Amino acid sequence: MAQGSFRIVPIKAVVLAFGDVILISLSLYLAVYLRMDYFLSPAYFMKALAISTVVHLFCFYILNLYSTHELSIGQRYTMRVASAVLLASALNAVLFYIIPFWHRGIFILNAAFVFTFISGWRALFRAIIEKTKSKIRLVIIGAGKKGEILAEKLKENLSFEFLGFLDDNYSEKTPNVIGTTALLKSLVHEDKLDRIVIASDLTHTAETFAAIVEAKFKGIEIYDMPDMFEELTTMMPVFSLDDIWLSYASFYGINNNIYNSKLKHIVDKIISVVILIISAPVAALTAVLIKLDSRGSVFFTQDRVGFNGQTFKIIKFRSMKADAETNGAVWASSNDPRVTRVGKIIRKFRIDELPQLVNVLRGEMSFIGPRPERPDFVQGFNSSIPYYSLRHSVRPGITGWAQIKYRYGASYDDTVIKLQYDLFYIKRLSFMLDLLIMFETVKTVLFGKGAR
């Protein structure tokens, strides 16, 4: 098991956002101070500041200004900052027109301050990261298939310095092997390691275990292959798991805590009712357009496999022709000819998913969870993909970790990848992860990503 902690929301993003809040507040204060002959009462100013801050942070988020690995001082990044500030200023102008607080001319001055301060803050933050960051030095014990998979992923991550494999059964032709496990003790003594990853199924010698224990008590992190893979990819490596590892691993999604047993269901129902009320005009218009566009029912129901493997009827707005599946179950493809004209639009912005809120109210689904699959497909996946049935240990969702991290799945390989994301979600399920998925889903819907 890993000693180190894993954060869904990187601490760098939190620090970046905290700095943004301070600078957004400073910008508004300066704009009001310079533009108005008198100053607002503290209560009025705090109300305006709260609205302005929330709007700015939301716009920064949907335009990826909190993706710390994308921090840059180039022209494209500067344009992204400018776009976020302009969008936030436009939204604030609308809100303050509805809820008037002060003179409208403040928006231009405030936008100029925000753009200048935020651009400078990100340039400074990037410089600090570049100056202070040091790579995590690690070795992998085991040069087999598991080790190779990890080594490939490490190449894509600049935070780690992969020193090589330690393996007692390697040939001279095996790449990146720096020696046997006997070398581990000297690497620990010479302070050349920050982390050791165990990716071997072989029984190690007493000397190897002694060296690992010594390393652990010198502050070196000890990871096993699945936990390291999880940190690198936010996925679980289904083909590298085994029953022993699963029996010891903590899966928070199946824990009987207050969030899983009570709060998540309450939040699901509140969100569903609110969205159903707000989206009622859109739903009514969608129903009319579907009826006018093609023959058939407005709604489409289909058997799906849900919690504990139970089958239920999922409800969606019909986006395909009425006879789309006369020849049996088929995955949707890019530019699928079965999709109607209205169907293309409602799929792009996920409007076809709205009726599933009724499934949530019934308790058949959650707002967030693995997407429910069809029984025909599930039967085949259960026999060909290891641990596929584990995704049914939580309620299926309208949106989920796999949906925001990966494109629409339309093949066996896609299904394997999405399962790895689903297992990560089940292992890490928490209020904060659900909140992150909700925010990312809003971003996905607004930009119409990943639909078919």
Stockholm file with secondary structure:
# STOCKHOLM 1.0

chainA/1-452         MAQGSFRIVPIKAVVLAFGDVILISLSLYLAVYLRMDYFLSPAYFMKALAISTVVHLFCFYILNLYSTHELSIGQRYTMRVASAVLLASALNAVLFYIIPFWHRGIFILNAAFVFTFISGWRALFRAIIEKTKSKIRLVIIGAGKKGEILAEKLKENLSFEFLGFLDDNYSEKTPNVIGTTALLKSLVHEDKLDRIVIASDLTHTAETFAAIVEAKFKGIEIYDMPDMFEELTTMMPVFSLDDIWLSYASFYGINNNIYNSKLKHIVDKIISVVILIISAPVAALTAVLIKLDSRGSVFFTQDRVGFNGQTFKIIKFRSMKADAETNGAVWASSNDPRVTRVGKIIRKFRIDELPQLVNVLRGEMSFIGPRPERPDFVQGFNSSIPYYSLRHSVRPGITGWAQIKYRYGASYDDTVIKLQYDLFYIKRLSFMLDLLIMFETVKTVLFGKGAR
#=GR chainA/1-452 SS CCCSCCCSSCHHHHHHHHHHHHHHHHHHHHHHHHHCSSCCCHHHHHHHHHHHHHHHHHHHHHTTTTCGGGCCCSHHHHHHHHHHHHHHHHHHHHHHHHSCCSCTTHHHHHHHHHHHHHHHHHHHHHHHHHHHCCCEEEEEECCSHHHHHHHHHHHTCTTEEEEEEECTTCCTTSTTEEECGGGHHHHHHTTCCSEEEECCCSCCCHHHHHHHHHHHTTTCEEEEHHHHHHHHHSSCCGGGCCHHHHHHSCCGGGSCCHIIIIIHHHHHHHHHHHHHHHTHHHHHHHHHHHHHHSSSCSEEEEEEECGGGCEEEEEEECCBCTTTTTTCCCCCCTTCTTBCHHHHHHHHTTGGGTTHHHHHHHTSCEEESCCCBCHHHHHHHHHHSTTGGGGGGSCCEEECHHHHHSCCCCSHHHHHHHHHHHHHHHHHCCHHHHHHHHHHHHHHHHHTCSCC
#=GC SS_cons         CCCSCCCSSCHHHHHHHHHHHHHHHHHHHHHHHHHCSSCCCHHHHHHHHHHHHHHHHHHHHHTTTTCGGGCCCSHHHHHHHHHHHHHHHHHHHHHHHHSCCSCTTHHHHHHHHHHHHHHHHHHHHHHHHHHHCCCEEEEEECCSHHHHHHHHHHHTCTTEEEEEEECTTCCTTSTTEEECGGGHHHHHHTTCCSEEEECCCSCCCHHHHHHHHHHHTTTCEEEEHHHHHHHHHSSCCGGGCCHHHHHHSCCGGGSCCHIIIIIHHHHHHHHHHHHHHHTHHHHHHHHHHHHHHSSSCSEEEEEEECGGGCEEEEEEECCBCTTTTTTCCCCCCTTCTTBCHHHHHHHHTTGGGTTHHHHHHHTSCEEESCCCBCHHHHHHHHHHSTTGGGGGGSCCEEECHHHHHSCCCCSHHHHHHHHHHHHHHHHHCCHHHHHHHHHHHHHHHHHTCSCC
//
